[in-house]
C-alpha cells in the first residue's frame, strides 16, 4: 500500500507512470489515471475538503495535498484489485541524528566527534514512536567544547565530562537494540536526515575510537532524498524545518538537540508513510565510501546489531 520513494517515480496522470505499459490495459490503472487528472485540477480548498471527507490529514502545501489524495485513491483501487501483503516492509525504523563537536565556521582541519547518540524507534505498523534512546558521549581529541558548540547544541561541558566514551555508548546502543529484538524477531532500517550522520560523523568517530564501522549502520534511509523524490521538490527544499513547514507542522523542542531533531524527523517519516510513501534504504557505506542504493534493489532489513571489532 505504500509507493516507493524513488527518483523515477511520476504521478500516474496519463503522461508518466511507474506502471508498465501492460498495466495500462488494466481498467484499474485507467481509472487511477483519470482520477489523478481530476485531482491535478482541484484547488487547495477542494483538496482539503476531499481529504477531510476521508478523514485524512489536511495540513500541507498544495503539492503535498495532491500527493496525499492521489495515493489514497490509488491504495483503495489496488486493494480492491488484490490484497496487500503487509509482511514485505520493515517493522521498525530507527531514526538517528548525531550531535558532534564543532567550532564556529567549522575550519576544515577540525575533527568532529560524536557527543550525543539518540535513537527514535518508529513502529511502521502503528505509525507511532514506540521508544527512544539517548546518551551523551565524552570526546577524546577535543575534550573541551567550544562556546559555539555549547550554545548550538545545549550540551554543556559538565554533561560530556561525566559521559562514557564512544565505544561504551555504542555497546549500550547495541544492547538497547538487541533488547527490542531488532534484526532477529523484527526487521528494521536506520534513517537519517541527510548523508553526514553515517558517512561522516560515524565514520570519523569509529576511526578515532579505533573500532570497525558497525555493520547495522552500513545502509540507511536518507529522508531528504526520499522526501524530495516523493513530493517532487528540489533538494534545497529538504532541510528539516522546511520539510516540516511544507507538511504543515511546526518544530517541537529545541533545534540541534539530537533527540529532539530525531523526534521531528520521525514525525516527517510518519507523515510520509501516511501519505503512501514506502521509505526504503537509499544510501550505504562501501569500502569507506558513500554510495547510492538503487530503488530497484531488494528491500532488506539491517542485520542484528553486533559490537564491531577493534582495529589493529
N, C-alpha and C positions, 0 to 999 in steps of 0.2 A: 504493500500500500504506500510505499514511500518512493518518490522519484529520486534517482541518483543525482548528486550534485556534480556534474562534470562539464567540462568546457564545451563539449559538443552538444549539450542539451539545448533544444529550442522548444518554444511553446508549440503545441500542435494546433496551429491556427489556419491550416490549409496551405501554408507556404513552406514551413520547415517542420520536421518531425523526427523524434528519436525512433519512431516505429519504422519497421522495414516497409518496402513498397507492398509486400504481400499482406501486411496487416491492414492496409487501406482497402482491401477487398472486403474486410470485415465491417459490417454495419455499425458495430460499437465504436470503432475508430472514426468513422464518418460522422457519427453523432457527436463525439467529443470535439472534433474539428469545427463543426457548426456551432456548438455551444461556446467554444473559445472565441469564435468570431463575434458572437453577441457580447461576450464579456469584454472584449477589446474596445467595444463601442460604448460601454457603460461609463457614466460619470462617477466621481468618487462617492457622492451621496447614494447613488443607486447601488454601488458595490457594497457600501456599508450596510445598507438596508437589507440586501440579499444575504450578506454574511450573518447579520443579526437574526434573520429568519431561520437560518440553520444553526443558530447558537454558536457561531464561530467568532473568534476574536475580530473586533472591528477597528483596532488601532493599527496605524502604519501609513506610509505614503501610498499613493495610488498604485504604483507598480507592485508593491508588496501585496496589496489587497487583491489585485487581479490574479497574481500568482496563487494566492491562498484559495480563491474561489475556483480557479481552474483545476487545481489539484484535488479539491473536494469533489467536484463533478467527475473528474477522471477516476478517482478512487471508487466512487459509488458505482460508476458504469462497469469498471473492471471487476469489482466484487460480484456484480450480477453475473458477469461472464464466467468467472472461475474463482473459487475461494483462495484467499491469500494465505500463503504459508508463513506463519508467524515465527518460525524457528530459524529463519535464514538471516538473522541480523544479530548484532552484538546485544547481549543482555545489559551490559553496563558501559558507560563512557566515563573515563577518569580525566577530569579537566585539571590541568596543571598550569600555573602561571608563577614562575620563579621571581623572586626579587634578588638582586645581586648588588654587590658593592659598586659604587660609581663615583665619579667626580664631575664637577660642572664642566660641560664641554666634552667630557669623555675623551681625553687625549689618547691617540692610537696605541701608545705603549702601555696603557693602563690594563691590568689583568683583572677581569671581573670574577668575583667569587660569589657563589650562591649563599644568601643569608636568610632566605625563607623558602621552605618547601611545603606548599599547600597542595592538597588534592580535594576536589569536589566529586563525589560519587553520584553519577546521574543514572537512574534506572530508566532504561528506554521503553519499558513496558508500561510503567505508571506515569512516566514523564515527570518525575519528581526527584529532587535532590534527597538522596537517602542517607548520606553520611558525609562527613568532612574530616580531613586530617590536616594538621598544621604543626610544623616545628621550625624553630629558628636554628640557624647554623653559625658556628664560630668560624670566621675567616682566618686563614693561616698566613697568607702572603702580606696582606694589608689588614692586620687585626684592628687598627683604629679606623673607624668610619669617618668619612668626610662630613662636614656640616651639611653639605648639599644632599648627601645620601640620607642622613637622618631626617632632614626636612622633607625630602621627596617621599620616603617610604614610611616614615613614622616609627622606624625601628631604631631603638636607642643603643648606645654603646653598652649599657648595662645588660640589655637583652642578649646581645651576641656574646658578651663576656661569659655569661652563665650557660650558654648553649653548648650542645655537643658539636664535635667536628663532623664534616660531611659523611665519612664512611659509617659512623654510628647512626646518623639520621637516616641514611639510605637503608641501613639494616632495619630500622624502625618502620620505614615506609613499606619495605618488603614484607615484614611481619604483619603489618596492618592489612595489606592487600591479600596475603595468604589467609588471614582470619576470615576474610569476606569471600574466600574460595574463588577468587578471580583467576581465570586461566585453567581452573580444574572443573568445578561444577558450573561456573558461569563464564561465558565468553565476554571479552571486553576489548576496548581500544583506548589508547591515550588520545587526548585532544588538547591543542594549544592555540593561543591567539598569535598566529604567525609562526615563522620557522625558527626564530632565535632561541627559544627556550631549550629545545633539544639540540639543534645543530651547533649552537654557540655556547650557551651557558652550561648545559650539562656536559658537553664535550670537553670544554676547558676545565671544568671542575673535576672531572674524572682524571684528567692528566695531572692536575695539581695534587689530587689525593692519591695518585699512583694506583688507581684501580681501572680495570677494563670498563668499557661502556656497557651499561646493563642491557641485556637482550630484550627486556619487556618494553624498553623505550626506543627501540630502533625503528619503529614505524608509528606514525601518528596521523591524526586528522588536523590539518591546518584550517581552522574555521574561517579564516579570512578568505582563503581560496574557495572554500565550499560556499560561503555566503555570496561572494562575487559571481561565481558561476551559476548559482541557483536563482538569484534575484536579478541577474544580468546587470550588474553595476561595475564600474571601473574599480581597479584595485585601490585607488586613492580614497575611495568611499567605504573602506572596510576597516577603519580604525574602530576600536571598541565603543567609544562614545557615539560615533556616527552610526554604527550598526544598531545600537540601542535606540537612538533617535529615530531612525528610519522605520524601526519596528514599533514605534510609539511608546517606548519605555524610557524611564529615567535611570541613571546610575544609582545603585543602592550601596551605601557605605562610604569608605574612604579610598579614593583613587590611589593606586600604587601600593595598597595593601595587597599582598599576594593572594590571601584568602578571599578578600572582597572582590578583587578582579576575577578570580576563578569562579566565584558565585555568579557574577554578572555575565561571564562568558557562558556559563551553564544555562542561564536564563535565555540567552540568544539561541543556544543549541536546542533547548526545549521548544521555543517558538518555531524554529526551522523544522524540527521533526513534526510538530503540529501542522505546519504548512505543507507537509508531504515530502520533505527532503530526506533522503537516505544519506546521512553523514557517514562517509567511509574514508578509510586511510587514503591519503593522497601525497604523503611525503615519507621519506625514510633516510636513514644513515647507512651508507655502504662504504667500507674502507675509509671511514673518517670524512666522507663527502656527503653533502646534502643532495638527494635525488628525488625526482618526482615519481609517484606511483600512478600508473595508468588506471583510469576509471574502469577499464575492462578486466583488470586483474581480479582473481578470485577474492571474495570477501572472507578474510581470515582474521580471527581474533589474535590478540597478543599472547605470547606464551606465559605459563605460570611464572611469576617473578622469582628470581634467584639472585643471591648476592654475588656480584661479579668477583672474579679473582683479582688479586693484587698484581700489578705489573712488575716484571723483573727489573 
